[in-house]
Amino acid sequence: MSAKDVLTRAAELSGIDAAGAVCIREGSNAIYELTDGIVARVGKPGSVAAAVREIRISEWLNQSGIPTVEVVTAATQPIVVDDRPVTWWRLIPDHRAATPEELGATLRALHALPPPSTFELPTYDPFAGIEERVTGATTINQDDRSWLAGHCAELEKRYGELPVTAPMAVIHGDAWQGNVVVPASGIPIVLDLDMVSIGLREWDLIQLAVDYVDFERISGDEYRAFVAAYGGIDVTRWPGFRTLADIQELRWTAFSLSVAQTRQTAAAEACHRVACLRGAVPRPWRWSAL
């Protein structure tokens, strides 16, 4: 069944009106905006346990003082159709992406939380899914696949040797400006909870740092505001920065390879990203969003 078919059936079972549903994003999860201020999230097959955990995380974070996207409490959660979980969330209207400063302050608060006591968070694995996406890639040649596999193995070795400067903490796992949004109230709200886990604090700082160092997507003043809001810790000065940056860029490249299977524009972008990783394109890089 397609994601839209799964949504339609789940809505029937929940008594929710899915007529006129608009797809916001189609990726690992399919996101639809419905009427009555509801957003539906259709998970990938076999992700029921993850969907249940996301609901618990939302409730826990909101109770802990971290404003987070809220579930629709009046609906049964989740509804499972064709082994795909569908969850219902409250729409956040008229919002914008967080500024670097707002992101830094939100991450500082999140990392200060003790782990939940009523359920267990997984340990974050930055290499999850990379091998499968590389070996299954059909839009690159064997030489590129072999290089990426070797690069991944080398990064796993380097990751295991990283200096530990602080205990593991609750992390978001995909901490970029678009995953913290700011509505008219001015209060940042955390989105996309599927990677919330226990891991290195530095992992949540790496995306914005890479945006600054390797892509020049933000200015020096914006990056310094992020560092100050987080508490003065600049991950670019951490000895393990380059390792985490390389892993993050490999993750983005592996994602582009998975999308490239069905989208020609993504195939060209994936090839460009591989060329960047292999040193054929000098930094700062210019990568298109997928």
VENJO-V13496 format. One record per residue. N is the residue number from 1. RES is the residue in one small letter. PHI is phi in radians with two decimals (NA if undefined). OMEGA is omega in whole degrees, 0 to 359 (NA if undefined). D_LAST is the distance of its C-alpha to the last C-alpha in Angstrom with 1 decimal. Layout:
# VENJO-V13496
n=N res=RES phi=PHI omega=OMEGA d_last=D_LAST
n=N res=RES phi=PHI omega=OMEGA d_last=D_LAST
This chain:
# VENJO-V13496
n=1 res=m phi=NA omega=175 d_last=23.4
n=2 res=s phi=-1.30 omega=178 d_last=20.2
n=3 res=a phi=-1.04 omega=180 d_last=18.6
n=4 res=k phi=-1.15 omega=178 d_last=20.2
n=5 res=d phi=-1.14 omega=178 d_last=23.5
n=6 res=v phi=-1.08 omega=179 d_last=23.4
n=7 res=l phi=-1.05 omega=182 d_last=22.9
n=8 res=t phi=-1.04 omega=180 d_last=25.7
n=9 res=r phi=-1.17 omega=180 d_last=28.1
n=10 res=a phi=-1.10 omega=179 d_last=27.4
n=11 res=a phi=-1.14 omega=177 d_last=28.1
n=12 res=e phi=-1.06 omega=182 d_last=31.3
n=13 res=l phi=-1.20 omega=183 d_last=32.4
n=14 res=s phi=-1.68 omega=183 d_last=31.8
n=15 res=g phi=1.27 omega=180 d_last=33.2
n=16 res=i phi=-1.87 omega=181 d_last=30.1
n=17 res=d phi=-1.44 omega=179 d_last=29.3
n=18 res=a phi=-1.85 omega=179 d_last=25.9
n=19 res=a phi=-1.12 omega=180 d_last=26.9
n=20 res=g phi=1.34 omega=179 d_last=24.3
n=21 res=a phi=-1.02 omega=181 d_last=21.5
n=22 res=v phi=-1.96 omega=180 d_last=18.3
n=23 res=c phi=-1.29 omega=178 d_last=14.9
n=24 res=i phi=-1.56 omega=182 d_last=13.0
n=25 res=r phi=-2.71 omega=178 d_last=10.2
n=26 res=e phi=-2.16 omega=180 d_last=10.1
n=27 res=g phi=-2.59 omega=174 d_last=9.5
n=28 res=s phi=-0.98 omega=172 d_last=12.4
n=29 res=n phi=-2.04 omega=175 d_last=14.0
n=30 res=a phi=-1.76 omega=184 d_last=14.1
n=31 res=i phi=-1.99 omega=181 d_last=15.0
n=32 res=y phi=-2.22 omega=172 d_last=17.4
n=33 res=e phi=-1.67 omega=180 d_last=19.5
n=34 res=l phi=-1.92 omega=174 d_last=23.1
n=35 res=t phi=-1.30 omega=176 d_last=26.3
n=36 res=d phi=1.12 omega=174 d_last=28.6
n=37 res=g phi=1.18 omega=181 d_last=26.1
n=38 res=i phi=-2.05 omega=173 d_last=24.5
n=39 res=v phi=-2.03 omega=179 d_last=21.0
n=40 res=a phi=-1.77 omega=179 d_last=20.7
n=41 res=r phi=-2.08 omega=180 d_last=18.7
n=42 res=v phi=-1.74 omega=183 d_last=18.8
n=43 res=g phi=-1.39 omega=177 d_last=18.7
n=44 res=k phi=-1.35 omega=180 d_last=18.3
n=45 res=p phi=-1.00 omega=177 d_last=21.7
n=46 res=g phi=1.39 omega=185 d_last=24.1
n=47 res=s phi=-1.93 omega=182 d_last=22.6
n=48 res=v phi=-1.06 omega=181 d_last=25.6
n=49 res=a phi=-1.08 omega=179 d_last=26.9
n=50 res=a phi=-1.15 omega=179 d_last=23.7
n=51 res=a phi=-1.15 omega=177 d_last=23.6
n=52 res=v phi=-1.07 omega=179 d_last=27.2
n=53 res=r phi=-1.12 omega=179 d_last=26.6
n=54 res=e phi=-1.08 omega=178 d_last=23.9
n=55 res=i phi=-1.10 omega=179 d_last=26.5
n=56 res=r phi=-1.12 omega=180 d_last=29.1
n=57 res=i phi=-1.10 omega=179 d_last=27.0
n=58 res=s phi=-1.03 omega=181 d_last=26.4
n=59 res=e phi=-1.09 omega=182 d_last=30.1
n=60 res=w phi=-1.14 omega=181 d_last=31.1
n=61 res=l phi=-1.13 omega=178 d_last=29.0
n=62 res=n phi=-1.10 omega=177 d_last=30.3
n=63 res=q phi=-1.19 omega=182 d_last=33.8
n=64 res=s phi=-1.57 omega=177 d_last=33.4
n=65 res=g phi=1.62 omega=176 d_last=32.6
n=66 res=i phi=-1.84 omega=181 d_last=28.9
n=67 res=p phi=-0.99 omega=188 d_last=27.5
n=68 res=t phi=-2.44 omega=176 d_last=24.8
n=69 res=v phi=-0.88 omega=187 d_last=23.3
n=70 res=e phi=-1.88 omega=176 d_last=26.2
n=71 res=v phi=-1.38 omega=174 d_last=26.8
n=72 res=v phi=-1.44 omega=188 d_last=28.8
n=73 res=t phi=-1.22 omega=182 d_last=32.1
n=74 res=a phi=-1.35 omega=183 d_last=33.9
n=75 res=a phi=-1.82 omega=174 d_last=31.7
n=76 res=t phi=-1.15 omega=185 d_last=32.1
n=77 res=q phi=-2.32 omega=342 d_last=29.3
n=78 res=p phi=-1.49 omega=170 d_last=27.6
n=79 res=i phi=-1.74 omega=183 d_last=28.2
n=80 res=v phi=-1.91 omega=178 d_last=27.6
n=81 res=v phi=-2.29 omega=179 d_last=27.0
n=82 res=d phi=0.98 omega=179 d_last=26.6
n=83 res=d phi=1.16 omega=179 d_last=26.1
n=84 res=r phi=-2.02 omega=180 d_last=23.1
n=85 res=p phi=-1.40 omega=174 d_last=23.8
n=86 res=v phi=-2.06 omega=179 d_last=23.2
n=87 res=t phi=-2.10 omega=186 d_last=23.7
n=88 res=w phi=-2.04 omega=186 d_last=24.5
n=89 res=w phi=-2.28 omega=178 d_last=23.7
n=90 res=r phi=-1.37 omega=178 d_last=25.0
n=91 res=l phi=-1.17 omega=173 d_last=22.9
n=92 res=i phi=-1.82 omega=186 d_last=22.6
n=93 res=p phi=-1.40 omega=170 d_last=23.2
n=94 res=d phi=0.83 omega=181 d_last=22.7
n=95 res=h phi=-2.05 omega=176 d_last=20.9
n=96 res=r phi=-2.26 omega=175 d_last=19.0
n=97 res=a phi=-1.22 omega=179 d_last=17.2
n=98 res=a phi=-1.14 omega=170 d_last=19.8
n=99 res=t phi=-1.32 omega=175 d_last=21.2
n=100 res=p phi=-0.94 omega=180 d_last=21.5
n=101 res=e phi=-1.10 omega=179 d_last=25.1
n=102 res=e phi=-1.15 omega=177 d_last=24.4
n=103 res=l phi=-1.11 omega=180 d_last=21.9
n=104 res=g phi=-1.04 omega=180 d_last=24.6
n=105 res=a phi=-1.15 omega=179 d_last=27.3
n=106 res=t phi=-1.13 omega=180 d_last=25.5
n=107 res=l phi=-1.16 omega=178 d_last=24.9
n=108 res=r phi=-1.05 omega=179 d_last=28.5
n=109 res=a phi=-1.17 omega=180 d_last=29.7
n=110 res=l phi=-1.09 omega=183 d_last=27.6
n=111 res=h phi=-1.19 omega=179 d_last=28.8
n=112 res=a phi=-1.44 omega=182 d_last=32.3
n=113 res=l phi=-1.27 omega=167 d_last=32.4
n=114 res=p phi=-1.24 omega=179 d_last=34.5
n=115 res=p phi=-1.03 omega=180 d_last=32.8
n=116 res=p phi=-1.10 omega=182 d_last=33.5
n=117 res=s phi=-1.74 omega=184 d_last=36.9
n=118 res=t phi=-1.70 omega=175 d_last=36.5
n=119 res=f phi=-2.70 omega=186 d_last=33.6
n=120 res=e phi=-1.88 omega=174 d_last=32.0
n=121 res=l phi=-1.56 omega=178 d_last=28.7
n=122 res=p phi=-1.29 omega=173 d_last=27.3
n=123 res=t phi=-1.46 omega=184 d_last=27.1
n=124 res=y phi=-1.21 omega=177 d_last=23.6
n=125 res=d phi=-2.08 omega=183 d_last=22.6
n=126 res=p phi=-1.19 omega=182 d_last=19.8
n=127 res=f phi=-1.71 omega=182 d_last=20.0
n=128 res=a phi=-1.01 omega=175 d_last=19.5
n=129 res=g phi=1.50 omega=184 d_last=17.5
n=130 res=i phi=-1.17 omega=183 d_last=16.9
n=131 res=e phi=-1.02 omega=181 d_last=19.9
n=132 res=e phi=-1.10 omega=181 d_last=19.0
n=133 res=r phi=-1.22 omega=180 d_last=15.6
n=134 res=v phi=-1.26 omega=182 d_last=17.2
n=135 res=t phi=-1.18 omega=181 d_last=20.2
n=136 res=g phi=-1.57 omega=182 d_last=18.5
n=137 res=a phi=-1.20 omega=181 d_last=16.2
n=138 res=t phi=-1.98 omega=184 d_last=17.5
n=139 res=t phi=-1.77 omega=175 d_last=15.6
n=140 res=i phi=-2.16 omega=182 d_last=17.3
n=141 res=n phi=-1.49 omega=184 d_last=21.0
n=142 res=q phi=-1.13 omega=179 d_last=23.4
n=143 res=d phi=-1.08 omega=178 d_last=24.0
n=144 res=d phi=-1.16 omega=179 d_last=20.5
n=145 res=r phi=-1.07 omega=180 d_last=20.5
n=146 res=s phi=-1.13 omega=180 d_last=23.9
n=147 res=w phi=-1.12 omega=180 d_last=22.9
n=148 res=l phi=-1.09 omega=179 d_last=20.0
n=149 res=a phi=-1.11 omega=178 d_last=22.4
n=150 res=g phi=-1.16 omega=178 d_last=25.0
n=151 res=h phi=-1.09 omega=179 d_last=22.8
n=152 res=c phi=-1.09 omega=180 d_last=21.8
n=153 res=a phi=-1.07 omega=179 d_last=25.6
n=154 res=e phi=-1.13 omega=179 d_last=26.6
n=155 res=l phi=-1.18 omega=176 d_last=24.2
n=156 res=e phi=-1.07 omega=177 d_last=25.7
n=157 res=k phi=-1.12 omega=180 d_last=29.1
n=158 res=r phi=-1.12 omega=180 d_last=28.3
n=159 res=y phi=-1.10 omega=179 d_last=26.8
n=160 res=g phi=-1.19 omega=181 d_last=30.1
n=161 res=e phi=-1.83 omega=183 d_last=32.1
n=162 res=l phi=-1.11 omega=175 d_last=30.4
n=163 res=p phi=-1.23 omega=179 d_last=33.0
n=164 res=v phi=-1.75 omega=183 d_last=33.4
n=165 res=t phi=-1.77 omega=181 d_last=34.2
n=166 res=a phi=-2.73 omega=177 d_last=34.1
n=167 res=p phi=-1.06 omega=174 d_last=34.1
n=168 res=m phi=-1.01 omega=183 d_last=31.0
n=169 res=a phi=-2.41 omega=170 d_last=29.8
n=170 res=v phi=-1.21 omega=179 d_last=27.7
n=171 res=i phi=-2.20 omega=178 d_last=24.1
n=172 res=h phi=-1.36 omega=177 d_last=20.9
n=173 res=g phi=1.65 omega=178 d_last=18.9
n=174 res=d phi=-2.51 omega=191 d_last=15.5
n=175 res=a phi=-1.53 omega=172 d_last=17.1
n=176 res=w phi=-2.14 omega=189 d_last=14.9
n=177 res=q phi=-1.06 omega=181 d_last=15.9
n=178 res=g phi=-1.26 omega=179 d_last=13.7
n=179 res=n phi=-1.66 omega=167 d_last=15.5
n=180 res=v phi=-2.26 omega=185 d_last=18.8
n=181 res=v phi=-2.00 omega=184 d_last=19.4
n=182 res=v phi=-2.18 omega=177 d_last=22.6
n=183 res=p phi=-1.42 omega=183 d_last=24.4
n=184 res=a phi=-1.05 omega=180 d_last=27.5
n=185 res=s phi=-1.16 omega=182 d_last=29.6
n=186 res=g phi=1.47 omega=181 d_last=28.1
n=187 res=i phi=-1.67 omega=181 d_last=27.8
n=188 res=p phi=-1.07 omega=180 d_last=24.5
n=189 res=i phi=-2.19 omega=183 d_last=23.3
n=190 res=v phi=-1.46 omega=178 d_last=21.3
n=191 res=l phi=-2.07 omega=172 d_last=18.5
n=192 res=d phi=0.86 omega=188 d_last=16.8
n=193 res=l phi=-1.71 omega=188 d_last=19.9
n=194 res=d phi=-1.21 omega=179 d_last=19.0
n=195 res=m phi=-1.90 omega=177 d_last=19.1
n=196 res=v phi=-1.05 omega=189 d_last=22.2
n=197 res=s phi=-2.85 omega=174 d_last=24.7
n=198 res=i phi=-1.80 omega=183 d_last=27.4
n=199 res=g phi=-2.93 omega=178 d_last=26.3
n=200 res=l phi=-1.25 omega=176 d_last=26.6
n=201 res=r phi=-0.97 omega=184 d_last=26.4
n=202 res=e phi=-1.05 omega=181 d_last=24.9
n=203 res=w phi=-1.08 omega=180 d_last=21.7
n=204 res=d phi=-1.26 omega=180 d_last=20.9
n=205 res=l phi=-1.62 omega=192 d_last=21.7
n=206 res=i phi=-1.29 omega=185 d_last=19.7
n=207 res=q phi=-1.10 omega=180 d_last=16.2
n=208 res=l phi=-1.21 omega=178 d_last=17.9
n=209 res=a phi=-1.09 omega=178 d_last=20.2
n=210 res=v phi=-1.17 omega=176 d_last=17.6
n=211 res=d phi=-0.98 omega=181 d_last=16.0
n=212 res=y phi=-1.37 omega=189 d_last=19.6
n=213 res=v phi=-1.38 omega=189 d_last=20.9
n=214 res=d phi=-1.71 omega=183 d_last=18.3
n=215 res=f phi=-2.09 omega=182 d_last=16.0
n=216 res=e phi=0.95 omega=179 d_last=18.5
n=217 res=r phi=-1.42 omega=177 d_last=16.1
n=218 res=i phi=-2.21 omega=182 d_last=19.1
n=219 res=s phi=-1.46 omega=176 d_last=22.8
n=220 res=g phi=-1.08 omega=179 d_last=25.6
n=221 res=d phi=-1.12 omega=179 d_last=27.2
n=222 res=e phi=-1.15 omega=180 d_last=24.1
n=223 res=y phi=-1.17 omega=179 d_last=23.9
n=224 res=r phi=-1.12 omega=176 d_last=27.6
n=225 res=a phi=-1.14 omega=176 d_last=27.5
n=226 res=f phi=-1.06 omega=180 d_last=25.0
n=227 res=v phi=-1.07 omega=181 d_last=27.5
n=228 res=a phi=-1.12 omega=181 d_last=30.5
n=229 res=a phi=-1.15 omega=179 d_last=29.1
n=230 res=y phi=-1.33 omega=179 d_last=28.5
n=231 res=g phi=2.13 omega=176 d_last=32.0
n=232 res=g phi=1.59 omega=180 d_last=32.1
n=233 res=i phi=-1.58 omega=179 d_last=30.4
n=234 res=d phi=-1.81 omega=185 d_last=28.3
n=235 res=v phi=-1.15 omega=179 d_last=26.3
n=236 res=t phi=-1.17 omega=179 d_last=26.0
n=237 res=r phi=-1.66 omega=180 d_last=29.8
n=238 res=w phi=-1.37 omega=182 d_last=29.7
n=239 res=p phi=-1.00 omega=182 d_last=30.7
n=240 res=g phi=-1.63 omega=185 d_last=27.8
n=241 res=f phi=-0.97 omega=186 d_last=25.1
n=242 res=r phi=-1.12 omega=178 d_last=24.1
n=243 res=t phi=-1.11 omega=180 d_last=23.9
n=244 res=l phi=-1.15 omega=178 d_last=21.6
n=245 res=a phi=-1.09 omega=180 d_last=19.4
n=246 res=d phi=-1.12 omega=178 d_last=19.3
n=247 res=i phi=-1.16 omega=180 d_last=18.5
n=248 res=q phi=-1.06 omega=181 d_last=15.6
n=249 res=e phi=-1.20 omega=174 d_last=14.1
n=250 res=l phi=-1.18 omega=178 d_last=14.9
n=251 res=r phi=-1.07 omega=179 d_last=13.2
n=252 res=w phi=-1.09 omega=180 d_last=9.8
n=253 res=t phi=-1.21 omega=179 d_last=10.7
n=254 res=a phi=-1.09 omega=177 d_last=12.0
n=255 res=f phi=-1.10 omega=180 d_last=9.0
n=256 res=s phi=-1.09 omega=178 d_last=7.2
n=257 res=l phi=-1.13 omega=180 d_last=10.7
n=258 res=s phi=-1.22 omega=179 d_last=10.8
n=259 res=v phi=-1.25 omega=184 d_last=7.9
n=260 res=a phi=-1.10 omega=181 d_last=9.6
n=261 res=q phi=-1.04 omega=185 d_last=12.7
n=262 res=t phi=-2.16 omega=182 d_last=12.1
n=263 res=r phi=-2.29 omega=184 d_last=9.7
n=264 res=q phi=-1.09 omega=179 d_last=11.4
n=265 res=t phi=-1.11 omega=179 d_last=8.9
n=266 res=a phi=-1.22 omega=179 d_last=6.8
n=267 res=a phi=-1.09 omega=178 d_last=10.4
n=268 res=a phi=-1.14 omega=179 d_last=11.2
n=269 res=e phi=-1.14 omega=179 d_last=8.5
n=270 res=a phi=-1.07 omega=178 d_last=9.8
n=271 res=c phi=-1.08 omega=178 d_last=13.3
n=272 res=h phi=-1.10 omega=181 d_last=12.9
n=273 res=r phi=-1.14 omega=177 d_last=12.0
n=274 res=v phi=-1.08 omega=179 d_last=15.0
n=275 res=a phi=-1.05 omega=177 d_last=17.1
n=276 res=c phi=-1.10 omega=181 d_last=16.6
n=277 res=l phi=-1.05 omega=183 d_last=17.6
n=278 res=r phi=-1.45 omega=175 d_last=20.5
n=279 res=g phi=1.55 omega=182 d_last=21.8
n=280 res=a phi=-1.42 omega=181 d_last=21.4
n=281 res=v phi=-2.17 omega=181 d_last=19.5
n=282 res=p phi=-1.28 omega=173 d_last=21.3
n=283 res=r phi=-1.35 omega=2 d_last=19.9
n=284 res=p phi=-1.30 omega=181 d_last=18.7
n=285 res=w phi=-1.47 omega=173 d_last=15.4
n=286 res=r phi=-2.14 omega=179 d_last=12.8
n=287 res=w phi=-1.95 omega=179 d_last=9.2
n=288 res=s phi=-1.52 omega=178 d_last=6.5
n=289 res=a phi=-1.22 omega=180 d_last=3.8
n=290 res=l phi=-2.09 omega=NA d_last=0.0
